[in-house]
Amino acid sequence: MEFIGDVLKKITITKKDEAGNSETKELNLTQVVSPEMNPTFKRTSPIADSVRALPNTDYTYELDINETDGVAKGLDYSSKKVNSTVNTNTIITIPVPDFCVEPR
């Protein structure tokens, strides 16, 4: 999508009567594109039974962005991932702390 936010556009309307005479009118139109997101983050493996991290265990998480295109509020559909109509070259960085086990 080329523009996000409020964009003022001009449109031209022309009408003709039965005699073939035409009348042209220029109007302003405000296009509103306001995407929204509702990200969710959950552990998928191993199942999140415990909040404690176990050593030598790989954990898998799923991040759903749930982003709308912002064109028709309440009527547009969200994309679980980054909505391709809104974003280009999106980078999501999730900082992960080093796992440290103190020696016994």
C-alpha positions as CSV (number, residue, x, y, z in Angstrom):
1,M,0.0,0.0,0.0
2,E,1.5,3.3,-1.1
3,F,0.0,5.6,1.6
4,I,-0.8,5.1,5.2
5,G,-2.8,7.7,7.2
6,D,-5.0,10.5,5.8
7,V,-4.3,11.3,2.1
8,L,-6.2,14.2,0.3
9,K,-7.1,13.3,-3.2
10,K,-8.9,15.3,-5.9
11,I,-11.5,13.7,-8.0
12,T,-13.3,15.1,-11.1
13,I,-16.9,14.3,-11.8
14,T,-18.5,15.0,-15.2
15,K,-22.1,14.7,-16.0
16,K,-23.9,15.2,-19.3
17,D,-27.5,16.3,-19.8
18,E,-29.9,15.0,-22.5
19,A,-28.8,17.8,-24.8
20,G,-25.1,16.7,-24.5
21,N,-24.0,19.6,-22.4
22,S,-21.5,18.6,-19.8
23,E,-20.8,20.0,-16.4
24,T,-17.6,19.2,-14.5
25,K,-17.0,19.5,-10.8
26,E,-13.8,18.9,-8.9
27,L,-14.1,17.5,-5.4
28,N,-11.7,16.7,-2.5
29,L,-11.7,13.2,-1.2
30,T,-9.8,12.1,2.0
31,Q,-8.6,8.5,1.8
32,V,-8.0,7.1,5.3
33,V,-5.8,4.1,5.7
34,S,-5.2,3.1,9.3
35,P,-3.9,-0.4,9.8
36,E,-4.1,-2.0,13.2
37,M,-2.4,-4.9,14.8
38,N,-3.0,-7.2,17.7
39,P,0.1,-9.4,18.2
40,T,-0.1,-12.6,20.1
41,F,2.9,-14.7,21.2
42,K,2.7,-18.3,22.4
43,R,4.9,-21.2,23.1
44,T,4.0,-24.2,20.8
45,S,6.7,-26.7,21.8
46,P,7.0,-28.1,24.4
47,I,3.5,-27.3,25.6
48,A,3.6,-24.5,28.0
49,D,2.9,-26.4,31.2
50,S,5.6,-24.7,33.1
51,V,7.1,-21.2,33.1
52,R,10.5,-22.7,34.0
53,A,13.0,-23.1,31.2
54,L,14.8,-26.5,31.2
55,P,18.4,-26.9,30.1
56,N,19.1,-28.7,26.8
57,T,15.6,-28.1,25.6
58,D,14.6,-26.4,22.4
59,Y,11.6,-24.1,22.6
60,T,9.4,-23.1,19.7
61,Y,7.2,-20.0,19.8
62,E,4.7,-18.6,17.4
63,L,4.2,-14.9,16.8
64,D,1.0,-13.8,15.1
65,I,0.9,-10.1,14.1
66,N,-2.9,-10.0,13.3
67,E,-2.5,-6.9,11.2
68,T,-5.4,-5.4,9.2
69,D,-5.0,-3.5,5.9
70,G,-6.7,-0.5,7.5
71,V,-8.9,0.3,4.5
72,A,-12.4,-0.5,5.9
73,K,-12.4,-0.4,9.7
74,G,-14.4,-3.3,11.1
75,L,-14.8,-4.9,7.6
76,D,-11.2,-5.6,6.7
77,Y,-9.6,-8.9,7.5
78,S,-6.4,-9.3,9.5
79,S,-3.5,-11.3,8.4
80,K,-1.9,-13.6,11.1
81,K,1.5,-12.5,9.7
82,V,2.5,-9.1,8.5
83,N,-0.2,-7.8,6.1
84,S,1.5,-7.8,2.7
85,T,-0.7,-4.9,1.5
86,V,0.5,-2.6,4.2
87,N,4.2,-3.4,4.9
88,T,7.2,-3.9,2.8
89,N,10.6,-4.9,4.1
90,T,9.3,-5.5,7.6
91,I,11.8,-6.7,10.2
92,I,10.7,-8.1,13.5
93,T,13.4,-8.5,16.1
94,I,12.7,-10.6,19.2
95,P,15.5,-10.3,21.8
96,V,16.3,-13.5,23.6
97,P,18.4,-13.5,26.7
98,D,21.3,-15.9,27.0
99,F,20.5,-19.0,28.9
100,C,22.8,-19.4,31.9
101,V,22.9,-22.3,34.3
102,E,25.0,-21.7,37.4
103,P,27.4,-24.6,38.2
104,R,26.5,-26.6,41.3
